[in-house]
Amino acid sequence: MELIDRIEAGGVDPQALLIYGADEAQLGRYADRLIRHWLGVDGDRDLSRHVDYQLIEPWGSGRQIKTEAVHPVKYTEEEGKFLGIPMIVFYRTRPMMAVNKVVWIRQAERMNGSASNAFLKTLEELPSHARVVLTTCAFAQVLPTIRSRCLCVASGFEGWGGVEPESEMERVWAKNGGDLIRIRSVPEEMETLWMILEAIDQTPRGAAVRLGEQVTGLAKGVSDGLGIPARESQVFLVEMIARWIFAKRPEWADIGAECHLIAREISGYSQAQLGFDTLFGMMLAKTLEPVGAGER
């Protein structure tokens, strides 16, 4: 990755870097390379035993990153208890063996709301010796204010792996070969969602709930077809709706932003049906606005 080349060469030195992409293994390789550079260790050393390094990743039955990973809390559940050092405590002392103290937050989208807010405050007050790398396959689900305080770089979007988009639907929705394979693996569901969105201007305003139910059903088909968890398929369709909005209806950017919030809520165990109802309600309301209404 060109940015890591520049960091290693001393051309740039961000304290907080967010790497995102579809291939979690590739994200891990980039993170490992960056961590070793910041710690000044070679590729053979076991990072898990390095005193100036810590990995934070989802834990517990809910597979979340909770507040106690960021700062100490008085009470915590024993089941799935965080076993590391809270970030603010970890960063409080200077490094013992390296120039920097480094934290890797893997699957950063799994931070719950309170952990995200605590981490945001930590980002705003990082000491000079602190470095943090976040990796995620769900960039849209990371809190926008966290993204704005990190140097964000995409991974795995350089090529299409021998496949290319052929239709308008594929060009709008596929950002890489992995996306394209997913879309082509569940063609009926994806084409149905595309037709729903393309017909939104001719859809009655009262149809929001019906459309929400229909897309919730499509998500089940995507889950079955791709062999992924139900919530992952629901978030995937929300992301596709957001991409359609930004490509086809850029004047609805506020709804595109709402998609990101709803994706986070679905990941946090909110009902997908309510999220889809909300999105279609907002879109149908826009189709009835007089021209220029949003400018007053």
C-alpha positions as CSV (number, residue, x, y, z in Angstrom):
1,M,0.0,0.0,0.0
2,E,1.4,3.4,-1.1
3,L,0.5,5.2,2.1
4,I,2.3,2.6,4.3
5,D,5.3,3.0,2.0
6,R,5.3,6.7,2.7
7,I,4.9,6.2,6.5
8,E,7.8,3.8,6.5
9,A,9.9,6.3,4.5
10,G,9.1,9.0,7.0
11,G,7.1,11.1,4.6
12,V,4.0,11.1,6.8
13,D,3.3,10.1,10.4
14,P,-0.4,9.9,11.3
15,Q,-1.3,9.0,14.8
16,A,-4.6,7.4,13.9
17,L,-5.1,5.4,10.7
18,L,-8.3,3.7,9.6
19,I,-7.8,1.0,6.9
20,Y,-11.0,-0.4,5.3
21,G,-11.8,-2.9,2.6
22,A,-13.6,-6.1,1.8
23,D,-10.8,-8.6,2.6
24,E,-10.2,-8.8,6.4
25,A,-7.1,-10.9,5.9
26,Q,-5.5,-8.2,3.7
27,L,-6.5,-5.6,6.3
28,G,-4.7,-7.6,8.9
29,R,-1.5,-7.8,6.8
30,Y,-1.5,-4.1,6.3
31,A,-2.1,-3.5,10.0
32,D,0.7,-5.9,11.0
33,R,3.1,-4.1,8.7
34,L,2.2,-0.7,10.1
35,I,2.4,-1.9,13.7
36,R,5.8,-3.4,13.2
37,H,7.0,-0.1,11.7
38,W,5.7,1.9,14.6
39,L,7.2,-0.5,17.2
40,G,10.5,-0.9,15.3
41,V,10.4,-4.7,15.2
42,D,11.0,-7.1,12.4
43,G,8.6,-9.6,10.8
44,D,9.6,-12.6,12.9
45,R,8.8,-11.3,16.4
46,D,5.5,-12.3,18.1
47,L,3.6,-9.0,18.6
48,S,1.2,-10.4,21.2
49,R,4.1,-10.4,23.7
50,H,5.3,-6.8,23.0
51,V,4.8,-4.6,26.1
52,D,4.1,-1.5,24.0
53,Y,1.4,-3.1,21.8
54,Q,-2.2,-4.1,22.4
55,L,-4.9,-5.7,20.2
56,I,-8.6,-4.8,20.8
57,E,-11.2,-6.9,19.0
58,P,-14.8,-7.9,19.6
59,W,-15.6,-10.2,22.5
60,G,-18.4,-11.8,24.4
61,S,-21.6,-13.4,23.2
62,G,-22.6,-10.2,21.4
63,R,-19.2,-9.8,19.6
64,Q,-18.9,-6.2,20.5
65,I,-16.1,-3.8,21.6
66,K,-17.3,-2.3,24.8
67,T,-16.5,0.8,26.9
68,E,-14.0,-1.0,29.2
69,A,-11.6,-1.5,26.3
70,V,-11.3,2.3,26.1
71,H,-11.4,3.4,29.7
72,P,-11.9,1.8,33.1
73,V,-15.4,1.1,34.3
74,K,-16.6,0.3,37.8
75,Y,-18.8,-2.7,36.9
76,T,-18.5,-5.2,34.1
77,E,-20.1,-8.5,33.2
78,E,-17.8,-11.4,34.1
79,E,-18.9,-13.3,31.0
80,G,-16.9,-12.1,28.1
81,K,-14.9,-9.6,30.3
82,F,-12.3,-7.5,28.5
83,L,-8.9,-8.9,29.5
84,G,-6.6,-6.1,28.2
85,I,-5.6,-2.7,29.5
86,P,-8.1,0.2,28.8
87,M,-6.7,2.4,26.1
88,I,-6.4,5.6,28.2
89,V,-4.5,3.6,30.9
90,F,-2.3,2.0,28.3
91,Y,-1.4,5.3,26.7
92,R,-0.9,7.0,30.1
93,T,2.7,5.8,30.5
94,R,5.5,6.2,27.9
95,P,6.7,3.2,25.9
96,M,9.1,0.9,27.6
97,M,10.8,-0.9,24.6
98,A,9.7,1.1,21.5
99,V,9.4,4.7,20.3
100,N,5.6,4.4,20.2
101,K,2.8,2.6,22.1
102,V,0.5,1.0,19.5
103,V,-3.2,-0.2,19.6
104,W,-4.8,-2.1,16.8
105,I,-8.7,-2.0,16.9
106,R,-9.8,-4.9,14.7
107,Q,-13.4,-4.9,13.3
108,A,-13.8,-1.3,14.5
109,E,-17.4,-1.2,13.4
110,R,-18.2,-3.5,16.3
111,M,-17.6,-0.7,18.9
112,N,-20.9,-0.1,20.6
113,G,-22.2,3.5,21.1
114,S,-20.6,4.2,24.5
115,A,-17.3,2.7,23.4
116,S,-17.3,4.8,20.2
117,N,-18.0,8.0,22.2
118,A,-15.2,7.1,24.7
119,F,-12.8,6.3,21.9
120,L,-13.6,9.6,20.1
121,K,-12.6,11.5,23.2
122,T,-9.4,9.5,23.5
123,L,-8.6,10.3,19.8
124,E,-8.9,14.0,20.6
125,E,-6.3,13.7,23.4
126,L,-3.8,11.3,22.1
127,P,-0.3,11.8,23.6
128,S,2.6,12.2,21.2
129,H,3.8,8.6,21.7
130,A,0.4,7.0,20.9
131,R,-0.4,5.4,17.6
132,V,-3.7,3.6,16.7
133,V,-4.7,1.6,13.6
134,L,-8.3,0.6,13.0
135,T,-9.4,-1.9,10.5
136,T,-12.9,-2.6,9.2
137,C,-14.8,-4.3,6.4
138,A,-17.8,-2.0,7.2
139,F,-16.5,1.5,6.8
140,A,-20.0,3.1,6.8
141,Q,-20.8,1.7,10.2
142,V,-17.8,3.4,11.9
143,L,-19.0,6.6,13.6
144,P,-18.5,9.5,11.1
145,T,-16.8,11.7,13.8
146,I,-14.2,8.9,14.3
147,R,-13.6,8.6,10.6
148,S,-13.1,12.4,10.4
149,R,-10.3,12.2,13.1
150,C,-8.5,9.4,11.4
151,L,-6.5,9.2,8.2
152,C,-8.7,6.8,6.2
153,V,-7.4,4.7,3.4
154,A,-9.1,2.1,1.3
155,S,-7.6,-1.4,0.7
156,G,-8.4,-3.9,-2.0
157,F,-10.1,-1.5,-4.4
158,E,-7.2,-1.3,-6.9
159,G,-8.5,-4.0,-9.3
160,W,-11.5,-6.2,-10.2
161,G,-9.8,-9.6,-10.1
162,G,-10.6,-10.4,-13.8
163,V,-14.3,-9.4,-13.6
164,E,-15.9,-6.0,-14.4
165,P,-19.3,-4.5,-14.0
166,E,-21.5,-4.9,-17.0
167,S,-24.8,-3.2,-16.2
168,E,-25.8,0.1,-14.7
169,M,-26.8,-1.7,-11.5
170,E,-23.4,-3.3,-11.2
171,R,-21.5,-0.1,-12.0
172,V,-23.4,1.8,-9.2
173,W,-23.3,-1.0,-6.6
174,A,-19.9,-2.7,-7.1
175,K,-16.8,-1.0,-5.8
176,N,-14.6,-4.0,-6.3
177,G,-14.5,-7.5,-7.5
178,G,-15.8,-8.8,-4.2
179,D,-18.9,-6.7,-4.4
180,L,-19.5,-7.8,-7.9
181,I,-19.3,-11.5,-6.9
182,R,-21.8,-10.9,-4.1
183,I,-24.2,-9.1,-6.4
184,R,-24.0,-11.8,-9.1
185,S,-24.5,-14.5,-6.4
186,V,-28.0,-13.3,-5.5
187,P,-29.2,-11.8,-8.8
188,E,-32.9,-12.0,-8.1
189,E,-32.7,-10.2,-4.8
190,M,-30.4,-7.5,-6.2
191,E,-32.4,-6.9,-9.3
192,T,-35.6,-6.6,-7.3
193,L,-34.1,-4.0,-5.0
194,W,-32.8,-2.1,-8.0
195,M,-36.3,-2.0,-9.6
196,I,-37.8,-0.8,-6.3
197,L,-35.4,2.1,-6.1
198,E,-35.7,3.0,-9.8
199,A,-39.5,3.1,-9.5
200,I,-39.5,5.2,-6.3
201,D,-40.8,8.3,-8.0
202,Q,-44.0,6.4,-9.1
203,T,-44.5,4.7,-5.8
204,P,-47.4,5.9,-3.5
205,R,-46.3,7.6,-0.3
206,G,-48.1,5.1,1.8
207,A,-46.1,2.2,0.5
208,A,-43.1,2.7,2.9
209,V,-44.0,-0.1,5.2
210,R,-44.8,-2.5,2.3
211,L,-41.5,-1.7,0.7
212,G,-39.7,-2.2,4.1
213,E,-41.3,-5.6,4.5
214,Q,-40.3,-6.5,0.9
215,V,-36.7,-5.5,1.4
216,T,-36.5,-7.3,4.7
217,G,-37.6,-10.4,2.8
218,L,-34.9,-9.7,0.2
219,A,-32.3,-9.6,3.0
220,K,-33.3,-13.1,4.0
221,G,-32.7,-14.3,0.4
222,V,-29.3,-12.6,0.4
223,S,-28.4,-14.2,3.8
224,D,-29.3,-17.7,2.4
225,G,-27.7,-17.1,-0.9
226,L,-24.4,-15.8,0.4
227,G,-24.3,-17.9,3.6
228,I,-23.9,-14.8,5.8
229,P,-25.6,-13.8,9.0
230,A,-29.0,-12.1,8.7
231,R,-27.8,-8.8,10.1
232,E,-24.9,-8.7,7.8
233,S,-27.2,-9.2,4.8
234,Q,-29.5,-6.4,6.1
235,V,-26.6,-4.0,6.5
236,F,-25.4,-5.0,3.0
237,L,-28.7,-3.9,1.5
238,V,-28.7,-0.7,3.4
239,E,-25.3,0.0,1.9
240,M,-26.6,-0.7,-1.6
241,I,-29.5,1.7,-1.0
242,A,-26.9,4.4,0.1
243,R,-24.8,3.8,-3.0
244,W,-27.9,4.1,-5.2
245,I,-28.8,7.4,-3.5
246,F,-25.4,8.9,-3.9
247,A,-25.1,7.8,-7.5
248,K,-28.6,8.5,-8.8
249,R,-30.1,11.0,-6.4
250,P,-27.3,13.1,-4.9
251,E,-29.7,15.7,-3.8
252,W,-30.9,13.2,-1.2
253,A,-27.5,13.1,0.5
254,D,-29.3,13.5,3.9
255,I,-31.0,10.1,3.3
256,G,-27.6,8.6,2.3
257,A,-26.2,9.8,5.6
258,E,-29.2,8.3,7.4
259,C,-28.4,4.9,5.8
260,H,-25.1,4.9,7.6
261,L,-26.8,5.5,11.0
262,I,-29.4,2.8,10.3
263,A,-26.7,0.3,9.3
264,R,-25.1,0.9,12.7
265,E,-28.4,0.5,14.5
266,I,-29.1,-2.8,12.7
267,S,-25.6,-4.0,13.7
268,G,-26.4,-3.1,17.2
269,Y,-29.5,-5.4,17.2
270,S,-32.2,-2.9,16.2
271,Q,-35.0,-4.3,13.9
272,A,-34.1,-4.0,10.3
273,Q,-37.7,-3.7,9.3
274,L,-37.9,-0.3,11.2
275,G,-34.8,0.9,9.5
276,F,-36.1,0.1,6.0
277,D,-39.4,1.6,6.8
278,T,-37.7,4.8,7.8
279,L,-35.5,5.0,4.7
280,F,-38.4,4.4,2.3
281,G,-40.6,6.9,4.2
282,M,-37.9,9.5,3.8
283,M,-37.5,8.8,0.1
284,L,-41.2,8.8,-0.6
285,A,-41.6,12.1,1.2
286,K,-38.9,13.6,-1.0
287,T,-40.7,12.5,-4.2
288,L,-43.6,14.7,-3.2
289,E,-41.6,17.8,-2.3
290,P,-42.0,20.7,-4.7
291,V,-38.9,21.6,-6.7
292,G,-36.6,23.9,-4.6
293,A,-38.4,23.0,-1.3
294,G,-35.2,21.8,0.3
295,E,-33.5,25.1,-0.5
296,R,-35.8,27.4,1.5
